[in-house]
Amino acid sequence: MIAHPKPSPARRWEIPDHLLTIEEYAALGETDTGFTELVEGRVVMSPSPSRRHNKAAYLLGRQLESQLPPELDFTLDIDVDLGLAPRGEAGFSRRPDLLIAYREANLRVDDEDGMYRAEDALVIVEIVSPGSKRTDYQVKHDEYADAGIPHYWIVDITEPVSLVACHQAGEFGYQDAAAVTGVFTNDVPFPVKLDLNALLA
């Protein structure tokens, strides 16, 4: 009989007692449960999304994959440094449900084992959860606009599934298109056609 070593206990993760810079936040690593974001230096804990929410993000990625230009790629559920504060000051990091970025940024993130930066992002997608409506439609909307992210898509999987496409409009921040249901088509920032109802499959 072979004796297997006992697994070591999970690393205990403690909420810091001071406002964090982006560098300090990145050094924390992964949490044991749920995920975190950084808002003005404060670590914000969130529960893990529902199965339905995660499945919608996955199915959206599958639809996008074949339509993305060769220089673009998508990544699910990953930290983005919004760059809203100078280095060394209390920072901002969000973890969007889906990020579309240039492949060269992927290489840098992989090589450095680091975070995406706001300037790497072409499109950020948030899938609305029952407890995140205000955050997704207002708070993150303004943060992503302030960070200079060109496009922000808000997908609400409450039936009928809808998508609000927001794009930078100069000094006014984002200009929001009307919510689309059924099929979303657009030519900017690349030609795309998405079956929104299929996100509930």
C-alpha positions as CSV (number, residue, x, y, z in Angstrom):
1,M,0.0,0.0,0.0
2,I,1.3,3.4,-1.0
3,A,0.9,6.3,1.4
4,H,0.0,9.5,-0.3
5,P,1.2,12.7,1.3
6,K,-1.6,14.8,2.8
7,P,-2.5,17.9,0.7
8,S,-1.3,21.1,2.2
9,P,-4.1,23.4,3.4
10,A,-5.2,26.2,1.1
11,R,-3.3,29.4,1.6
12,R,-5.4,31.7,3.9
13,W,-6.2,34.9,2.0
14,E,-6.7,38.0,4.2
15,I,-8.2,41.3,3.1
16,P,-5.5,43.9,3.4
17,D,-5.8,46.7,6.0
18,H,-4.7,49.5,3.7
19,L,-5.5,50.9,0.2
20,L,-3.6,48.9,-2.4
21,T,-1.6,49.9,-5.5
22,I,-2.0,47.9,-8.6
23,E,1.3,46.2,-7.9
24,E,0.3,45.2,-4.4
25,Y,-3.0,43.9,-5.7
26,A,-1.4,41.8,-8.4
27,A,1.0,40.3,-5.8
28,L,-2.0,39.0,-3.8
29,G,-2.6,36.2,-6.3
30,E,-5.8,34.2,-6.5
31,T,-8.4,33.9,-3.7
32,D,-9.7,30.6,-2.3
33,T,-13.3,31.4,-3.3
34,G,-15.0,33.8,-5.6
35,F,-12.9,36.6,-7.2
36,T,-11.8,40.1,-6.4
37,E,-11.6,43.5,-8.1
38,L,-9.8,46.6,-6.9
39,V,-11.7,49.8,-6.6
40,E,-9.8,52.9,-5.5
41,G,-7.4,50.7,-3.6
42,R,-10.1,48.7,-1.9
43,V,-10.4,44.9,-2.5
44,V,-13.9,44.1,-3.5
45,M,-15.0,40.4,-3.0
46,S,-17.6,38.9,-5.3
47,P,-19.2,35.4,-5.2
48,S,-18.5,33.1,-8.1
49,P,-20.9,33.7,-11.0
50,S,-23.8,31.3,-11.6
51,R,-23.5,28.4,-14.1
52,R,-25.9,30.3,-16.4
53,H,-23.7,33.4,-16.3
54,N,-20.5,31.4,-17.0
55,K,-22.2,29.4,-19.8
56,A,-23.3,32.6,-21.5
57,A,-19.8,34.0,-21.4
58,Y,-18.4,30.8,-22.9
59,L,-21.0,30.7,-25.7
60,L,-20.4,34.3,-26.5
61,G,-16.7,33.6,-26.8
62,R,-17.4,30.6,-29.1
63,Q,-19.5,32.9,-31.4
64,L,-16.8,35.5,-31.4
65,E,-13.8,33.2,-32.0
66,S,-14.5,32.5,-35.7
67,Q,-15.4,36.2,-36.4
68,L,-12.4,37.9,-34.9
69,P,-9.7,39.3,-37.2
70,P,-6.4,37.4,-36.9
71,E,-4.7,40.1,-34.8
72,L,-7.4,39.9,-32.1
73,D,-8.2,37.3,-29.5
74,F,-10.6,37.0,-26.6
75,T,-10.0,36.0,-22.9
76,L,-12.5,35.1,-20.3
77,D,-12.5,36.4,-16.7
78,I,-9.2,38.1,-16.3
79,D,-7.8,41.2,-14.5
80,V,-7.4,44.5,-16.3
81,D,-5.4,47.4,-14.8
82,L,-7.6,50.4,-15.7
83,G,-4.8,52.9,-15.1
84,L,-7.1,55.4,-13.4
85,A,-4.5,56.3,-10.8
86,P,-0.8,57.1,-11.0
87,R,1.6,54.3,-10.1
88,G,2.1,54.0,-6.4
89,E,-1.3,55.3,-5.6
90,A,-4.6,53.4,-4.8
91,G,-5.4,51.6,-8.0
92,F,-8.3,50.2,-10.0
93,S,-8.6,46.7,-11.5
94,R,-11.7,45.1,-12.9
95,R,-12.2,41.5,-14.0
96,P,-14.6,41.6,-17.0
97,D,-16.4,38.5,-18.1
98,L,-14.8,38.7,-21.6
99,L,-12.0,40.8,-23.0
100,I,-11.1,41.3,-26.7
101,A,-7.5,42.4,-27.0
102,Y,-4.6,42.4,-29.6
103,R,-2.7,39.1,-29.6
104,E,0.6,41.0,-28.9
105,A,-0.9,42.0,-25.6
106,N,-1.6,38.3,-24.8
107,L,2.1,37.5,-25.4
108,R,3.2,40.3,-23.0
109,V,0.7,39.2,-20.3
110,D,1.9,35.6,-20.6
111,D,5.6,36.4,-20.6
112,E,5.3,38.7,-17.6
113,D,2.6,36.6,-15.9
114,G,1.0,40.0,-15.5
115,M,-2.2,41.9,-16.0
116,Y,-3.8,43.4,-19.1
117,R,-3.7,47.2,-19.2
118,A,-6.6,49.4,-20.3
119,E,-4.8,50.2,-23.5
120,D,-4.6,46.5,-24.4
121,A,-8.4,46.2,-24.5
122,L,-10.4,46.8,-27.6
123,V,-13.7,45.5,-26.3
124,I,-14.8,44.7,-22.7
125,V,-17.9,42.6,-22.1
126,E,-19.8,42.3,-18.9
127,I,-22.7,39.8,-18.5
128,V,-25.2,41.3,-16.1
129,S,-26.0,39.3,-13.0
130,P,-29.0,40.0,-10.7
131,G,-26.7,41.6,-8.2
132,S,-24.6,43.6,-10.7
133,K,-27.0,45.7,-12.7
134,R,-26.1,49.0,-11.3
135,T,-22.4,48.2,-11.3
136,D,-22.4,47.0,-14.9
137,Y,-24.7,49.7,-16.4
138,Q,-23.3,52.7,-14.4
139,V,-20.2,52.2,-12.3
140,K,-18.1,50.0,-14.7
141,H,-19.6,51.9,-17.7
142,D,-18.0,55.1,-16.3
143,E,-14.8,53.5,-15.2
144,Y,-14.2,51.8,-18.6
145,A,-15.0,55.1,-20.4
146,D,-12.6,57.0,-18.2
147,A,-9.9,54.3,-18.8
148,G,-10.2,54.9,-22.5
149,I,-11.4,51.5,-23.5
150,P,-12.9,51.9,-27.0
151,H,-15.9,49.6,-26.7
152,Y,-18.0,48.2,-23.9
153,W,-20.7,45.7,-24.4
154,I,-23.3,45.0,-21.7
155,V,-25.1,41.7,-22.1
156,D,-28.2,41.1,-20.0
157,I,-29.2,37.4,-20.0
158,T,-32.6,38.2,-18.5
159,E,-35.0,37.1,-21.2
160,P,-35.2,38.5,-23.8
161,V,-31.4,38.6,-23.9
162,S,-30.1,42.0,-24.9
163,L,-26.8,43.7,-25.7
164,V,-26.1,47.4,-25.3
165,A,-23.0,48.5,-27.3
166,C,-21.2,51.5,-26.0
167,H,-18.4,53.3,-27.8
168,Q,-16.1,56.2,-27.0
169,A,-17.4,59.5,-28.1
170,G,-14.6,61.9,-27.3
171,E,-14.9,64.1,-24.2
172,F,-18.4,62.9,-23.5
173,G,-17.3,59.3,-22.6
174,Y,-19.4,56.5,-24.0
175,Q,-22.2,56.9,-26.4
176,D,-24.7,54.0,-25.8
177,A,-26.7,52.4,-28.6
178,A,-30.2,51.2,-27.9
179,A,-30.4,47.7,-26.5
180,V,-30.6,45.0,-29.2
181,T,-32.4,41.7,-28.8
182,G,-32.4,38.7,-31.1
183,V,-29.3,39.2,-33.4
184,F,-26.7,41.8,-32.7
185,T,-24.7,43.0,-35.8
186,N,-22.1,45.7,-36.1
187,D,-19.2,46.7,-38.3
188,V,-17.1,48.4,-35.6
189,P,-14.6,47.6,-34.3
190,F,-14.8,44.6,-36.6
191,P,-17.7,42.9,-38.5
192,V,-19.7,40.8,-36.1
193,K,-23.0,38.9,-35.9
194,L,-24.1,37.4,-32.6
195,D,-27.1,35.3,-31.9
196,L,-28.1,36.5,-28.5
197,N,-30.8,33.9,-27.8
198,A,-28.1,31.2,-28.3
199,L,-26.4,32.5,-25.1
200,L,-29.0,30.7,-23.1
201,A,-28.5,27.3,-24.7
